[in-house]
Amino acid sequence: MPNPKRRHSQQRSAKRRTHYKATTATLSTDSTTGELHVRHRAHVSEGKLYYKGKVLVEKSPVNK
């Protein structure tokens, strides 16, 4: 594989990295529970796991 003949300067690397910015997560309100959550992620509300307004997993009591 080709390798650079000379080292790139720090300024050159910094110029390339100027477009990498930290962004805030987009929040949305769940239609079922009315809670805020990160978009396109499952979230827990009252012991149940929700995704796209549907219950995926209900927390069951642990038997010992």
CHARMM-style PDB file with segment names, atoms N, HN, CA, C and O in Angstrom:
ATOM      1  N   MET     1       0.846  -1.184   0.000  1.00  0.00      PROA
ATOM      2  CA  MET     1       0.000   0.000   0.000  1.00  0.00      PROA
ATOM      3  C   MET     1       0.885   1.239   0.000  1.00  0.00      PROA
ATOM      4  O   MET     1       1.965   1.240   0.591  1.00  0.00      PROA
ATOM      5  N   PRO     2       0.427   2.285  -0.660  1.00  0.00      PROA
ATOM      6  CA  PRO     2       1.235   3.504  -0.690  1.00  0.00      PROA
ATOM      7  C   PRO     2       1.260   4.195   0.672  1.00  0.00      PROA
ATOM      8  O   PRO     2       0.250   4.259   1.372  1.00  0.00      PROA
ATOM      9  N   ASN     3       2.417   4.701   1.026  1.00  0.00      PROA
ATOM     10  HN  ASN     3       3.238   4.649   0.458  1.00  0.00      PROA
ATOM     11  CA  ASN     3       2.604   5.443   2.271  1.00  0.00      PROA
ATOM     12  C   ASN     3       3.104   6.834   1.948  1.00  0.00      PROA
ATOM     13  O   ASN     3       3.772   7.034   0.934  1.00  0.00      PROA
ATOM     14  N   PRO     4       2.785   7.811   2.808  1.00  0.00      PROA
ATOM     15  CA  PRO     4       3.274   9.162   2.534  1.00  0.00      PROA
ATOM     16  C   PRO     4       4.803   9.231   2.632  1.00  0.00      PROA
ATOM     17  O   PRO     4       5.413   8.598   3.494  1.00  0.00      PROA
ATOM     18  N   LYS     5       5.396  10.003   1.742  1.00  0.00      PROA
ATOM     19  HN  LYS     5       4.901  10.517   1.042  1.00  0.00      PROA
ATOM     20  CA  LYS     5       6.855  10.133   1.739  1.00  0.00      PROA
ATOM     21  C   LYS     5       7.315  11.034   2.876  1.00  0.00      PROA
ATOM     22  O   LYS     5       8.363  10.808   3.481  1.00  0.00      PROA
ATOM     23  N   ARG     6       6.511  12.064   3.159  1.00  0.00      PROA
ATOM     24  HN  ARG     6       5.660  12.248   2.668  1.00  0.00      PROA
ATOM     25  CA  ARG     6       6.832  12.992   4.238  1.00  0.00      PROA
ATOM     26  C   ARG     6       5.651  13.109   5.193  1.00  0.00      PROA
ATOM     27  O   ARG     6       4.510  12.814   4.838  1.00  0.00      PROA
ATOM     28  N   ARG     7       5.949  13.541   6.399  1.00  0.00      PROA
ATOM     29  HN  ARG     7       6.876  13.781   6.688  1.00  0.00      PROA
ATOM     30  CA  ARG     7       4.931  13.693   7.450  1.00  0.00      PROA
ATOM     31  C   ARG     7       4.025  14.879   7.121  1.00  0.00      PROA
ATOM     32  O   ARG     7       4.496  15.931   6.688  1.00  0.00      PROA
ATOM     33  N   HSD     8       2.700  14.696   7.335  1.00  0.00      PROA
ATOM     34  HN  HSD     8       2.317  13.842   7.687  1.00  0.00      PROA
ATOM     35  CA  HSD     8       1.769  15.811   7.160  1.00  0.00      PROA
ATOM     36  C   HSD     8       1.862  16.715   8.371  1.00  0.00      PROA
ATOM     37  O   HSD     8       2.056  16.241   9.491  1.00  0.00      PROA
ATOM     38  N   SER     9       1.726  18.005   8.158  1.00  0.00      PROA
ATOM     39  HN  SER     9       1.569  18.390   7.248  1.00  0.00      PROA
ATOM     40  CA  SER     9       1.811  18.957   9.262  1.00  0.00      PROA
ATOM     41  C   SER     9       0.558  18.890  10.134  1.00  0.00      PROA
ATOM     42  O   SER     9      -0.482  18.400   9.695  1.00  0.00      PROA
ATOM     43  N   GLN    10       0.659  19.379  11.365  1.00  0.00      PROA
ATOM     44  HN  GLN    10       1.504  19.776  11.722  1.00  0.00      PROA
ATOM     45  CA  GLN    10      -0.482  19.420  12.273  1.00  0.00      PROA
ATOM     46  C   GLN    10      -1.564  20.351  11.731  1.00  0.00      PROA
ATOM     47  O   GLN    10      -2.756  20.097  11.903  1.00  0.00      PROA
ATOM     48  N   GLN    11      -1.141  21.420  11.083  1.00  0.00      PROA
ATOM     49  HN  GLN    11      -0.172  21.627  10.944  1.00  0.00      PROA
ATOM     50  CA  GLN    11      -2.098  22.384  10.518  1.00  0.00      PROA
ATOM     51  C   GLN    11      -2.943  21.719   9.424  1.00  0.00      PROA
ATOM     52  O   GLN    11      -4.144  21.968   9.318  1.00  0.00      PROA
ATOM     53  N   ARG    12      -2.313  20.891   8.632  1.00  0.00      PROA
ATOM     54  HN  ARG    12      -1.337  20.690   8.719  1.00  0.00      PROA
ATOM     55  CA  ARG    12      -3.043  20.211   7.565  1.00  0.00      PROA
ATOM     56  C   ARG    12      -4.089  19.255   8.134  1.00  0.00      PROA
ATOM     57  O   ARG    12      -5.205  19.161   7.622  1.00  0.00      PROA
ATOM     58  N   SER    13      -3.710  18.544   9.204  1.00  0.00      PROA
ATOM     59  HN  SER    13      -2.804  18.620   9.619  1.00  0.00      PROA
ATOM     60  CA  SER    13      -4.661  17.636   9.846  1.00  0.00      PROA
ATOM     61  C   SER    13      -5.807  18.418  10.459  1.00  0.00      PROA
ATOM     62  O   SER    13      -6.959  17.990  10.383  1.00  0.00      PROA
ATOM     63  N   ALA    14      -5.508  19.559  11.069  1.00  0.00      PROA
ATOM     64  HN  ALA    14      -4.572  19.906  11.131  1.00  0.00      PROA
ATOM     65  CA  ALA    14      -6.539  20.377  11.715  1.00  0.00      PROA
ATOM     66  C   ALA    14      -7.506  20.933  10.678  1.00  0.00      PROA
ATOM     67  O   ALA    14      -8.704  21.026  10.947  1.00  0.00      PROA
ATOM     68  N   LYS    15      -7.019  21.299   9.517  1.00  0.00      PROA
ATOM     69  HN  LYS    15      -6.046  21.224   9.299  1.00  0.00      PROA
ATOM     70  CA  LYS    15      -7.893  21.803   8.447  1.00  0.00      PROA
ATOM     71  C   LYS    15      -8.889  20.731   8.016  1.00  0.00      PROA
ATOM     72  O   LYS    15     -10.058  21.022   7.764  1.00  0.00      PROA
ATOM     73  N   ARG    16      -8.419  19.504   7.934  1.00  0.00      PROA
ATOM     74  HN  ARG    16      -7.469  19.268   8.139  1.00  0.00      PROA
ATOM     75  CA  ARG    16      -9.280  18.402   7.521  1.00  0.00      PROA
ATOM     76  C   ARG    16     -10.342  18.108   8.586  1.00  0.00      PROA
ATOM     77  O   ARG    16     -11.468  17.736   8.258  1.00  0.00      PROA
ATOM     78  N   ARG    17      -9.982  18.274   9.850  1.00  0.00      PROA
ATOM     79  HN  ARG    17      -9.067  18.577  10.117  1.00  0.00      PROA
ATOM     80  CA  ARG    17     -10.882  17.928  10.947  1.00  0.00      PROA
ATOM     81  C   ARG    17     -11.847  19.044  11.340  1.00  0.00      PROA
ATOM     82  O   ARG    17     -12.622  18.860  12.278  1.00  0.00      PROA
ATOM     83  N   THR    18     -11.833  20.173  10.673  1.00  0.00      PROA
ATOM     84  HN  THR    18     -11.203  20.322   9.911  1.00  0.00      PROA
ATOM     85  CA  THR    18     -12.713  21.286  11.063  1.00  0.00      PROA
ATOM     86  C   THR    18     -14.178  20.938  10.868  1.00  0.00      PROA
ATOM     87  O   THR    18     -15.036  21.568  11.486  1.00  0.00      PROA
ATOM     88  N   HSD    19     -14.488  19.975  10.046  1.00  0.00      PROA
ATOM     89  HN  HSD    19     -13.791  19.464   9.544  1.00  0.00      PROA
ATOM     90  CA  HSD    19     -15.878  19.639   9.757  1.00  0.00      PROA
ATOM     91  C   HSD    19     -16.467  18.644  10.756  1.00  0.00      PROA
ATOM     92  O   HSD    19     -17.672  18.392  10.741  1.00  0.00      PROA
ATOM     93  N   TYR    20     -15.618  18.072  11.631  1.00  0.00      PROA
ATOM     94  HN  TYR    20     -14.639  18.277  11.643  1.00  0.00      PROA
ATOM     95  CA  TYR    20     -16.114  17.141  12.646  1.00  0.00      PROA
ATOM     96  C   TYR    20     -16.601  17.949  13.830  1.00  0.00      PROA
ATOM     97  O   TYR    20     -15.795  18.483  14.592  1.00  0.00      PROA
ATOM     98  N   LYS    21     -17.907  18.045  13.994  1.00  0.00      PROA
ATOM     99  HN  LYS    21     -18.562  17.612  13.375  1.00  0.00      PROA
ATOM    100  CA  LYS    21     -18.463  18.854  15.063  1.00  0.00      PROA
ATOM    101  C   LYS    21     -19.333  17.998  15.971  1.00  0.00      PROA
ATOM    102  O   LYS    21     -19.950  17.029  15.530  1.00  0.00      PROA
ATOM    103  N   ALA    22     -19.371  18.366  17.229  1.00  0.00      PROA
ATOM    104  HN  ALA    22     -18.870  19.153  17.588  1.00  0.00      PROA
ATOM    105  CA  ALA    22     -20.261  17.694  18.165  1.00  0.00      PROA
ATOM    106  C   ALA    22     -21.663  18.257  17.967  1.00  0.00      PROA
ATOM    107  O   ALA    22     -21.844  19.471  17.878  1.00  0.00      PROA
ATOM    108  N   THR    23     -22.644  17.380  17.898  1.00  0.00      PROA
ATOM    109  HN  THR    23     -22.497  16.394  17.971  1.00  0.00      PROA
ATOM    110  CA  THR    23     -24.029  17.821  17.728  1.00  0.00      PROA
ATOM    111  C   THR    23     -24.872  17.260  18.861  1.00  0.00      PROA
ATOM    112  O   THR    23     -24.537  16.230  19.445  1.00  0.00      PROA
ATOM    113  N   THR    24     -25.952  17.936  19.162  1.00  0.00      PROA
ATOM    114  HN  THR    24     -26.224  18.773  18.687  1.00  0.00      PROA
ATOM    115  CA  THR    24     -26.854  17.448  20.197  1.00  0.00      PROA
ATOM    116  C   THR    24     -27.748  16.362  19.620  1.00  0.00      PROA
ATOM    117  O   THR    24     -28.067  16.365  18.430  1.00  0.00      PROA
ATOM    118  N   ALA    25     -28.143  15.448  20.469  1.00  0.00      PROA
ATOM    119  HN  ALA    25     -27.884  15.445  21.435  1.00  0.00      PROA
ATOM    120  CA  ALA    25     -29.007  14.358  20.040  1.00  0.00      PROA
ATOM    121  C   ALA    25     -30.415  14.884  19.775  1.00  0.00      PROA
ATOM    122  O   ALA    25     -30.917  15.721  20.526  1.00  0.00      PROA
ATOM    123  N   THR    26     -31.045  14.406  18.725  1.00  0.00      PROA
ATOM    124  HN  THR    26     -30.637  13.726  18.114  1.00  0.00      PROA
ATOM    125  CA  THR    26     -32.397  14.820  18.393  1.00  0.00      PROA
ATOM    126  C   THR    26     -33.381  14.061  19.274  1.00  0.00      PROA
ATOM    127  O   THR    26     -33.378  12.831  19.314  1.00  0.00      PROA
ATOM    128  N   LEU    27     -34.220  14.809  19.977  1.00  0.00      PROA
ATOM    129  HN  LEU    27     -34.223  15.809  19.944  1.00  0.00      PROA
ATOM    130  CA  LEU    27     -35.196  14.194  20.867  1.00  0.00      PROA
ATOM    131  C   LEU    27     -36.567  14.203  20.227  1.00  0.00      PROA
ATOM    132  O   LEU    27     -36.887  15.074  19.418  1.00  0.00      PROA
ATOM    133  N   SER    28     -37.370  13.223  20.598  1.00  0.00      PROA
ATOM    134  HN  SER    28     -37.111  12.515  21.255  1.00  0.00      PROA
ATOM    135  CA  SER    28     -38.729  13.174  20.100  1.00  0.00      PROA
ATOM    136  C   SER    28     -39.629  12.667  21.207  1.00  0.00      PROA
ATOM    137  O   SER    28     -39.163  12.021  22.146  1.00  0.00      PROA
ATOM    138  N   THR    29     -40.915  12.956  21.102  1.00  0.00      PROA
ATOM    139  HN  THR    29     -41.293  13.481  20.340  1.00  0.00      PROA
ATOM    140  CA  THR    29     -41.885  12.562  22.113  1.00  0.00      PROA
ATOM    141  C   THR    29     -42.560  11.265  21.696  1.00  0.00      PROA
ATOM    142  O   THR    29     -43.038  11.134  20.569  1.00  0.00      PROA
ATOM    143  N   ASP    30     -42.594  10.316  22.608  1.00  0.00      PROA
ATOM    144  HN  ASP    30     -42.206  10.422  23.524  1.00  0.00      PROA
ATOM    145  CA  ASP    30     -43.236   9.036  22.333  1.00  0.00      PROA
ATOM    146  C   ASP    30     -44.748   9.224  22.327  1.00  0.00      PROA
ATOM    147  O   ASP    30     -45.304   9.864  23.219  1.00  0.00      PROA
ATOM    148  N   SER    31     -45.402   8.670  21.329  1.00  0.00      PROA
ATOM    149  HN  SER    31     -44.951   8.150  20.604  1.00  0.00      PROA
ATOM    150  CA  SER    31     -46.852   8.839  21.200  1.00  0.00      PROA
ATOM    151  C   SER    31     -47.617   8.062  22.261  1.00  0.00      PROA
ATOM    152  O   SER    31     -48.713   8.464  22.652  1.00  0.00      PROA
ATOM    153  N   THR    32     -47.057   6.961  22.728  1.00  0.00      PROA
ATOM    154  HN  THR    32     -46.167   6.635  22.411  1.00  0.00      PROA
ATOM    155  CA  THR    32     -47.749   6.131  23.717  1.00  0.00      PROA
ATOM    156  C   THR    32     -47.592   6.663  25.135  1.00  0.00      PROA
ATOM    157  O   THR    32     -48.576   6.825  25.857  1.00  0.00      PROA
ATOM    158  N   THR    33     -46.336   6.938  25.535  1.00  0.00      PROA
ATOM    159  HN  THR    33     -45.537   6.807  24.949  1.00  0.00      PROA
ATOM    160  CA  THR    33     -46.068   7.337  26.914  1.00  0.00      PROA
ATOM    161  C   THR    33     -45.953   8.843  27.089  1.00  0.00      PROA
ATOM    162  O   THR    33     -46.121   9.344  28.201  1.00  0.00      PROA
ATOM    163  N   GLY    34     -45.674   9.572  26.027  1.00  0.00      PROA
ATOM    164  HN  GLY    34     -45.537   9.165  25.124  1.00  0.00      PROA
ATOM    165  CA  GLY    34     -45.516  11.022  26.115  1.00  0.00      PROA
ATOM    166  C   GLY    34     -44.168  11.456  26.655  1.00  0.00      PROA
ATOM    167  O   GLY    34     -43.994  12.627  26.991  1.00  0.00      PROA
ATOM    168  N   GLU    35     -43.211  10.549  26.748  1.00  0.00      PROA
ATOM    169  HN  GLU    35     -43.352   9.597  26.475  1.00  0.00      PROA
ATOM    170  CA  GLU    35     -41.892  10.875  27.271  1.00  0.00      PROA
ATOM    171  C   GLU    35     -40.935  11.249  26.144  1.00  0.00      PROA
ATOM    172  O   GLU    35     -41.091  10.813  25.003  1.00  0.00      PROA
ATOM    173  N   LEU    36     -39.931  12.075  26.493  1.00  0.00      PROA
ATOM    174  HN  LEU    36     -39.805  12.429  27.419  1.00  0.00      PROA
ATOM    175  CA  LEU    36     -38.892  12.421  25.541  1.00  0.00      PROA
ATOM    176  C   LEU    36     -37.876  11.293  25.471  1.00  0.00      PROA
ATOM    177  O   LEU    36     -37.531  10.690  26.487  1.00  0.00      PROA
ATOM    178  N   HSD    37     -37.402  11.014  24.267  1.00  0.00      PROA
ATOM    179  HN  HSD    37     -37.682  11.503  23.442  1.00  0.00      PROA
ATOM    180  CA  HSD    37     -36.377   9.991  24.093  1.00  0.00      PROA
ATOM    181  C   HSD    37     -35.564  10.324  22.859  1.00  0.00      PROA
ATOM    182  O   HSD    37     -35.984  11.131  22.029  1.00  0.00      PROA
ATOM    183  N   VAL    38     -34.397   9.702  22.737  1.00  0.00      PROA
ATOM    184  HN  VAL    38     -34.056   9.047  23.411  1.00  0.00      PROA
ATOM    185  CA  VAL    38     -33.540   9.885  21.567  1.00  0.00      PROA
ATOM    186  C   VAL    38     -34.182   9.170  20.390  1.00  0.00      PROA
ATOM    187  O   VAL    38     -34.634   8.032  20.517  1.00  0.00      PROA
ATOM    188  N   ARG    39     -34.222   9.841  19.245  1.00  0.00      PROA
ATOM    189  HN  ARG    39     -33.855  10.766  19.142  1.00  0.00      PROA
ATOM    190  CA  ARG    39     -34.875   9.261  18.065  1.00  0.00      PROA
ATOM    191  C   ARG    39     -34.167   7.985  17.619  1.00  0.00      PROA
ATOM    192  O   ARG    39     -32.946   7.870  17.726  1.00  0.00      PROA
ATOM    193  N   HSD    40     -34.942   7.036  17.121  1.00  0.00      PROA
ATOM    194  HN  HSD    40     -35.933   7.129  17.034  1.00  0.00      PROA
ATOM    195  CA  HSD    40     -34.457   5.771  16.567  1.00  0.00      PROA
ATOM    196  C   HSD    40     -33.723   4.925  17.601  1.00  0.00      PROA
ATOM    197  O   HSD    40     -32.837   4.144  17.252  1.00  0.00      PROA
ATOM    198  N   ARG    41     -34.086   5.076  18.861  1.00  0.00      PROA
ATOM    199  HN  ARG    41     -34.805   5.710  19.144  1.00  0.00      PROA
ATOM    200  CA  ARG    41     -33.523   4.261  19.928  1.00  0.00      PROA
ATOM    201  C   ARG    41     -34.658   3.774  20.816  1.00  0.00      PROA
ATOM    202  O   ARG    41     -35.625   4.502  21.039  1.00  0.00      PROA
ATOM    203  N   ALA    42     -34.553   2.567  21.318  1.00  0.00      PROA
ATOM    204  HN  ALA    42     -33.768   1.975  21.137  1.00  0.00      PROA
ATOM    205  CA  ALA    42     -35.533   2.053  22.273  1.00  0.00      PROA
ATOM    206  C   ALA    42     -35.328   2.765  23.602  1.00  0.00      PROA
ATOM    207  O   ALA    42     -34.209   3.159  23.930  1.00  0.00      PROA
ATOM    208  N   HSD    43     -36.408   2.934  24.374  1.00  0.00      PROA
ATOM    209  HN  HSD    43     -37.317   2.614  24.108  1.00  0.00      PROA
ATOM    210  CA  HSD    43     -36.297   3.599  25.666  1.00  0.00      PROA
ATOM    211  C   HSD    43     -37.182   2.896  26.691  1.00  0.00      PROA
ATOM    212  O   HSD    43     -38.188   2.277  26.345  1.00  0.00      PROA
ATOM    213  N   VAL    44     -36.786   3.006  27.963  1.00  0.00      PROA
ATOM    214  HN  VAL    44     -35.969   3.510  28.245  1.00  0.00      PROA
ATOM    215  CA  VAL    44     -37.500   2.358  29.057  1.00  0.00      PROA
ATOM    216  C   VAL    44     -38.428   3.358  29.716  1.00  0.00      PROA
ATOM    217  O   VAL    44     -38.027   4.482  30.018  1.00  0.00      PROA
ATOM    218  N   SER    45     -39.664   2.952  29.939  1.00  0.00      PROA
ATOM    219  HN  SER    45     -39.989   2.039  29.694  1.00  0.00      PROA
ATOM    220  CA  SER    45     -40.644   3.774  30.630  1.00  0.00      PROA
ATOM    221  C   SER    45     -41.499   2.862  31.492  1.00  0.00      PROA
ATOM    222  O   SER    45     -42.138   1.937  30.991  1.00  0.00      PROA
ATOM    223  N   GLU    46     -41.507   3.129  32.797  1.00  0.00      PROA
ATOM    224  HN  GLU    46     -40.988   3.880  33.204  1.00  0.00      PROA
ATOM    225  CA  GLU    46     -42.286   2.347  33.759  1.00  0.00      PROA
ATOM    226  C   GLU    46     -41.988   0.846  33.672  1.00  0.00      PROA
ATOM    227  O   GLU    46     -42.897   0.019  33.745  1.00  0.00      PROA
ATOM    228  N   GLY    47     -40.721   0.509  33.516  1.00  0.00      PROA
ATOM    229  HN  GLY    47     -39.982   1.180  33.457  1.00  0.00      PROA
ATOM    230  CA  GLY    47     -40.317  -0.892  33.491  1.00  0.00      PROA
ATOM    231  C   GLY    47     -40.564  -1.618  32.186  1.00  0.00      PROA
ATOM    232  O   GLY    47     -40.366  -2.831  32.111  1.00  0.00      PROA
ATOM    233  N   LYS    48     -40.997  -0.900  31.145  1.00  0.00      PROA
ATOM    234  HN  LYS    48     -41.158   0.085  31.206  1.00  0.00      PROA
ATOM    235  CA  LYS    48     -41.241  -1.527  29.843  1.00  0.00      PROA
ATOM    236  C   LYS    48     -40.323  -0.894  28.809  1.00  0.00      PROA
ATOM    237  O   LYS    48     -40.023   0.298  28.877  1.00  0.00      PROA
ATOM    238  N   LEU    49     -39.882  -1.694  27.858  1.00  0.00      PROA
ATOM    239  HN  LEU    49     -40.126  -2.662  27.802  1.00  0.00      PROA
ATOM    240  CA  LEU    49     -39.014  -1.221  26.797  1.00  0.00      PROA
ATOM    241  C   LEU    49     -39.865  -0.902  25.580  1.00  0.00      PROA
ATOM    242  O   LEU    49     -40.549  -1.776  25.048  1.00  0.00      PROA
ATOM    243  N   TYR    50     -39.825   0.358  25.136  1.00  0.00      PROA
ATOM    244  HN  TYR    50     -39.270   1.068  25.568  1.00  0.00      PROA
ATOM    245  CA  TYR    50     -40.626   0.814  24.000  1.00  0.00      PROA
ATOM    246  C   TYR    50     -39.739   1.123  22.804  1.00  0.00      PROA
ATOM    247  O   TYR    50     -38.610   1.587  22.956  1.00  0.00      PROA
ATOM    248  N   TYR    51     -40.268   0.858  21.608  1.00  0.00      PROA
ATOM    249  HN  TYR    51     -41.186   0.480  21.484  1.00  0.00      PROA
ATOM    250  CA  TYR    51     -39.635   1.293  20.361  1.00  0.00      PROA
ATOM    251  C   TYR    51     -40.739   1.497  19.338  1.00  0.00      PROA
ATOM    252  O   TYR    51     -41.569   0.613  19.123  1.00  0.00      PROA
ATOM    253  N   LYS    52     -40.746   2.658  18.713  1.00  0.00      PROA
ATOM    254  HN  LYS    52     -40.073   3.376  18.888  1.00  0.00      PROA
ATOM    255  CA  LYS    52     -41.762   3.057  17.729  1.00  0.00      PROA
ATOM    256  C   LYS    52     -43.175   2.962  18.306  1.00  0.00      PROA
ATOM    257  O   LYS    52     -44.116   2.590  17.606  1.00  0.00      PROA
ATOM    258  N   GLY    53     -43.313   3.303  19.598  1.00  0.00      PROA
ATOM    259  HN  GLY    53     -42.549   3.604  20.167  1.00  0.00      PROA
ATOM    260  CA  GLY    53     -44.620   3.332  20.241  1.00  0.00      PROA
ATOM    261  C   GLY    53     -45.156   1.976  20.642  1.00  0.00      PROA
ATOM    262  O   GLY    53     -46.290   1.883  21.113  1.00  0.00      PROA
ATOM    263  N   LYS    54     -44.382   0.925  20.470  1.00  0.00      PROA
ATOM    264  HN  LYS    54     -43.461   1.000  20.088  1.00  0.00      PROA
ATOM    265  CA  LYS    54     -44.840  -0.423  20.816  1.00  0.00      PROA
ATOM    266  C   LYS    54     -43.981  -0.981  21.942  1.00  0.00      PROA
ATOM    267  O   LYS    54     -42.799  -0.654  22.053  1.00  0.00      PROA
ATOM    268  N   VAL    55     -44.578  -1.817  22.770  1.00  0.00      PROA
ATOM    269  HN  VAL    55     -45.538  -2.082  22.680  1.00  0.00      PROA
ATOM    270  CA  VAL    55     -43.856  -2.454  23.868  1.00  0.00      PROA
ATOM    271  C   VAL    55     -43.076  -3.633  23.309  1.00  0.00      PROA
ATOM    272  O   VAL    55     -43.646  -4.528  22.684  1.00  0.00      PROA
ATOM    273  N   LEU    56     -41.769  -3.627  23.539  1.00  0.00      PROA
ATOM    274  HN  LEU    56     -41.307  -2.900  24.046  1.00  0.00      PROA
ATOM    275  CA  LEU    56     -40.931  -4.738  23.092  1.00  0.00      PROA
ATOM    276  C   LEU    56     -40.763  -5.772  24.192  1.00  0.00      PROA
ATOM    277  O   LEU    56     -40.917  -6.971  23.960  1.00  0.00      PROA
ATOM    278  N   VAL    57     -40.442  -5.295  25.400  1.00  0.00      PROA
ATOM    279  HN  VAL    57     -40.316  -4.321  25.588  1.00  0.00      PROA
ATOM    280  CA  VAL    57     -40.190  -6.192  26.520  1.00  0.00      PROA
ATOM    281  C   VAL    57     -40.835  -5.612  27.762  1.00  0.00      PROA
ATOM    282  O   VAL    57     -40.691  -4.426  28.058  1.00  0.00      PROA
ATOM    283  N   GLU    58     -41.552  -6.467  28.492  1.00  0.00      PROA
ATOM    284  HN  GLU    58     -41.669  -7.431  28.252  1.00  0.00      PROA
ATOM    285  CA  GLU    58     -42.104  -6.060  29.774  1.00  0.00      PROA
ATOM    286  C   GLU    58     -41.241  -6.669  30.864  1.00  0.00      PROA
ATOM    287  O   GLU    58     -40.842  -7.829  30.770  1.00  0.00      PROA
ATOM    288  N   LYS    59     -40.953  -5.894  31.889  1.00  0.00      PROA
ATOM    289  HN  LYS    59     -41.278  -4.951  31.964  1.00  0.00      PROA
ATOM    290  CA  LYS    59     -40.114  -6.380  32.976  1.00  0.00      PROA
ATOM    291  C   LYS    59     -40.900  -7.390  33.797  1.00  0.00      PROA
ATOM    292  O   LYS    59     -41.963  -7.077  34.334  1.00  0.00      PROA
ATOM    293  N   SER    60     -40.378  -8.584  33.889  1.00  0.00      PROA
ATOM    294  HN  SER    60     -39.515  -8.839  33.454  1.00  0.00      PROA
ATOM    295  CA  SER    60     -41.059  -9.631  34.647  1.00  0.00      PROA
ATOM    296  C   SER    60     -40.405  -9.767  36.019  1.00  0.00      PROA
ATOM    297  O   SER    60     -39.210  -9.503  36.153  1.00  0.00      PROA
ATOM    298  N   PRO    61     -41.155 -10.169  37.035  1.00  0.00      PROA
ATOM    299  CA  PRO    61     -40.553 -10.347  38.356  1.00  0.00      PROA
ATOM    300  C   PRO    61     -39.568 -11.509  38.331  1.00  0.00      PROA
ATOM    301  O   PRO    61     -39.790 -12.523  37.670  1.00  0.00      PROA
ATOM    302  N   VAL    62     -38.487 -11.338  39.058  1.00  0.00      PROA
ATOM    303  HN  VAL    62     -38.306 -10.514  39.595  1.00  0.00      PROA
ATOM    304  CA  VAL    62     -37.436 -12.349  39.084  1.00  0.00      PROA
ATOM    305  C   VAL    62     -37.789 -13.388  40.135  1.00  0.00      PROA
ATOM    306  O   VAL    62     -38.040 -13.046  41.291  1.00  0.00      PROA
ATOM    307  N   ASN    63     -37.809 -14.642  39.746  1.00  0.00      PROA
ATOM    308  HN  ASN    63     -37.605 -14.920  38.807  1.00  0.00      PROA
ATOM    309  CA  ASN    63     -38.092 -15.743  40.664  1.00  0.00      PROA
ATOM    310  C   ASN    63     -36.796 -16.262  41.244  1.00  0.00      PROA
ATOM    311  O   ASN    63     -35.862 -16.565  40.501  1.00  0.00      PROA
ATOM    312  N   LYS    64     -36.724 -16.370  42.569  1.00  0.00      PROA
ATOM    313  HN  LYS    64     -37.483 -16.125  43.172  1.00  0.00      PROA
ATOM    314  CA  LYS    64     -35.499 -16.870  43.209  1.00  0.00      PROA
ATOM    315  C   LYS    64     -35.761 -18.179  43.884  1.00  0.00      PROA
ATOM    316  OT1 LYS    64     -34.853 -18.760  44.479  1.00  0.00      PROA
TER     317      LYS     64
END
